[in-house]
């Protein structure tokens, strides 16, 4: 029986309450860059803030668990699927407005589009978006960045919807961030819009930095094979890919999951992988790096769906801090 029916939330009523896509028992894999994962009890794409607020109120009232899915990168969805509702913001949550040095962008806007508009306006500060897949919402929640540049410092204002369906505005002081994390991540609040404060720069300087970021990513990251981006965070003073390669794991495989020969901090889905295969590869990397260097490899990708926590606890140990 679908999860909405099990919890007493009427599915037909839900479809009438909001504008957007509402699908039962929908495979989630095609919505992720890994192309892995089972079915969700329901997959919903609200088209506006009012739709999202009504949806969250309905789900919270019925005690229905939900997950937010952005561009589908940086996540590993369970083969077992998810018994709750997966929410992905629809096209109504896309758009950019620039006024002076302030960029107001909706959360489902692709980073590549944000970069294109800011370059055109002569605004610098997000050149590191070059080559990063995903949406602005995911970037803000995960404090996306490259080298020593992150999105956190340029965030000025955020608009969120709480699990109770309340629309709230957060100031810069209300948003806290760290390496690949922020106060929004796994909070239950849904980011719908962000205001970034950038700086006027000569377009030639912006273009030069964008080209440099593109060049690095083109030469060192797999682009044509299915992957979720960097698997592990870089340990302080070191690099996850370098450590993985140094213990002889480039090309290492479990099932259809393989450590990339291009960059060892990427695990590839060869087309036949399962999410459990990816976890097994991650576990082996952690085991060998710890054995050689006594360095704990902290996952950057997030497990989503109905995982058996007892089974993956040793791999995603860092999530125990926030769970």
N, C-alpha and C positions, 0 to 999 in steps of 0.2 A: 504494500500500500504506500502511495506517495507520502513523503514526510509532512506535507501540509495537511493532508487528511488525518494523519495519525495524531497531530497536535491540535486538531479542532479548527484549524484555519481553512476556510472554504476557498478552494482554488479558483472556482468560477468568480467568486466575489473579488478575489485578488486581481484577476484579469480586468474586472470592471473598474477597480479602484485607480489603476495607474495606466498611463500611456507607456507603451513600449513592449518589448518582447518578453513573453512569459512561456517557458517551455518546461514540461515535466520530464524527468529521467533523461536529461540531456548529457551526452558525453562531453567532458570538459577538456580532454586532450587537445582537440583542434583549436582551442582558445589559448593555448600555452605555446611558448617557443620550443619546449621540449617535445610537444605532441605526445605527452604521456598523461595517464590518469583515467579513472573510471567515470561513472555517471554521477551527476548531482541530482538530489531529489527534485530540485527545481533550479532553473537558470533564468535570471530576470535581468532585463536591461531597461531600467527607468530612463525616461527622456528629459526629465527636468527635476529641479530641487523639490518641488511640491510632491512629485511622484515618489521620489526617493524618501522623503520624510514620511509620507503615508505608508510606504512599504516597510520602513524600519519600525514604525509604530505598530503596524500589524504583526510583524514577526516577533517583536519584543513582547507584545501582549499575549501572543500564542506560545511563547517560549521556544520559538523555532530558531535553531542556530543558523548563523549566516557567515559567509566569507566574502571579502571584497577581492575582486580580480581586476588588475589593471591591464597592462599590455601583455601580460602572460610570461614575461621574462623573470628571472631570479626566483622562480618558484618550482617546487617539485610536488606535483599532485599525486595523491595516493592511487594505486591501482584499484583499491577497494572503493574509490569514489568518495562521495560525501552525502550523508543522509539529510543534510540541511539544504539551504538555499545559497547558491553562488550568485553574487550581484556584480555585474559589470556595467559601468556608466555608459549610457548611450550617446548618440550624436548631439543631443541637446547639451551635453557637458563638454563640448568642444568649442573653442573660440579664443581669440586673442585681441586685446585692446591696448594700445600703447599711447600714453600721454606723458610727454617729457621723458624723464628717465624711469618712469614707473610702468611696468608691464603687468597687466591684469590678464591672467590666463585661466581657463577652465581646466579642471583636473584631468579630463580624458583627452586633452590635446596632446598629440604626439610631440616628443622632444624635438624631433627634426623640424617640425613646423615652428616651434618656439624659437629655435635657433635661426631659421630662415628669416623670420620677421624681425628679430632683434638685430641681425646682421644688416638687414635692409635699412633699419632705423639708425644704424651707427651706434648701437649700444653694446658694450662689452661686459663680460662677467660670466657668461655661460657658454663660452667657446668649447668647453669640455663636453658639452652635449653631443658634439660631433661623433657620430658612429655609435651612440648609445641607443639601444632600442627601448621601447616603452613609452609611458605617458608621464605627464608632469606630476600627477597625483602620486604615482609610485616613486618618482624621483624625490619628491619632498618627504614622503613618509620614510624612505630608506636613506635619505641624505646622499643621493647619488653624486658621484664625482670621479675625478681622475687625478693622479699624481697628488698635488697638494691643493687642489681646487675642489670645493664642494658647493652644493646648492644652498646649504643652510645659511651661510653668511649673507646671502642676498634676499632671503625671505623677509618681507616686511609685514605682511598681513595674510591671514588665512580665513577661509569660510568653511565651516564644517557642519555636518548634520550628526547629531548624537543618536545613540541607539533608541532614545525615546522620541525621535523625530523632531528635536529642537534644532533650529538653525542658529548657529552662533558664530561670532566673529572673534578671531584670536589675533592679538597684537604680537609683535616680534618677541616681546618678553615672555609670551605664553608658549612659544615654540622652542623646544630644547633639542639639540642634536649632538651626535657624536659620530665616530667612524662607522659609516654604513647603518646608522640607526637614528631614530628621533622619537620624541614623545608621542607622535602619532601612530607609530608602528605597533600593530597588535593592540590598539587601544579600544577598538570598537567604534570609534568616531570615523566618519567618512568625509574626507576632504573633497570639496566641490569646486573650490576656486583659490588661487594664490595670487598675491601681488608681490612681484619681484622688483627690487630697487637696483637698477644697473647704473652704468656710468657711460657718458659720452666718450667715444674714442674714435680716432681716424679709422675709416673702413679698411684701409690697407693693413693696419695693425691687427684688426679683428680677423680679416681673411687669412693673414699669415698664421695666427694661432690656430684657427680652424683647420687649415691645411696640415699643420703639424700633428694635431690630434688624430685627424683622419689617417695620416701616414702611419702613425704608430699602430693604430687599430687594424688597418688593412694588412700590415706586415706581420703582426704578432697574434692575431685572433682568427679563429675559424669563422667563416662567414656563410658558407654554403651548407654546412652540416647542422643538424638540429641540436641546439644546446640552450642552456638557460643563462649564459654569461658566466662570470667568475663564480666558482664553486666555494672557495674558501677566502676568508679575509686575509690580507697580508699581515703576518705577525710583525710586531714592532721591530724595525731594523732589518727586515728580510722580505722575501717575496714567496708567496704560496706556490707559484709555478716553478720557481727555481728549486725550492725544497722538494717538490714532487718529482721533478726531473732528476735531482741528485740522488734519489733513492731508487732510481731505475724503473720508474713507473710510466714513462711515456709509452703510449700504445698498450698499456695494461687493459685487459678486458674481463668483464663478467657478463655473460649472456650477450646482449646487444648493446651494452654500455662500454665505451672505450675512452681512456684518457687521450686527449688530442695530441697528435705529434707536432702540431703547430705551437700550441701553448698548453703546458701541462696543468694549468688551473682551470681548464675547460674539460668537461666530460660530455662526450658525444653520444647521442642516440643514433645508432647506425640504421634504425628503422625497425628493429625487432626488440629493442630494449623494453624493460619494464621499469617502473619507478624503484622497485626493489633491487634491480640490477645496479642502478645508479647509487643507491645507498651502500651496496656491497663494495663498489669501487671506492666510495668515499671512506668507508671503514678501513680498507686496506691502506689507503694513503695515510690516514691518521695513524694507523698502527706502525707503519714503517718510518714515518717522520719522527714519531715519538721515540721509537727504538733507536734511531740514529742520532737525534739531536735533543731529545727531551723537550720538544716544542709541541704544544697542543694546537692542532689545526682547527680553527673556529669556522664553522660553516657560514657562508654568506647567503646561500639560497635558503628559502624557507619551505618546510614541509607543510602542505595544505591537504585537507581532507581527513578521512577516517583512518589515519595511521594507528597502529598499535604502539602507543608510546613506550611500552616496555621493550618493544623490539628495536626502536630507533633511538632510545634515550642516550646510548653510549656515543652515537654519532652526532646528534644535535644537543649535546650537553649544554651548550651556551644558552639555549632557550629556557632552561630551568631557572635562569635568573629572572625571567619575566613571566613565566607561566604560573 
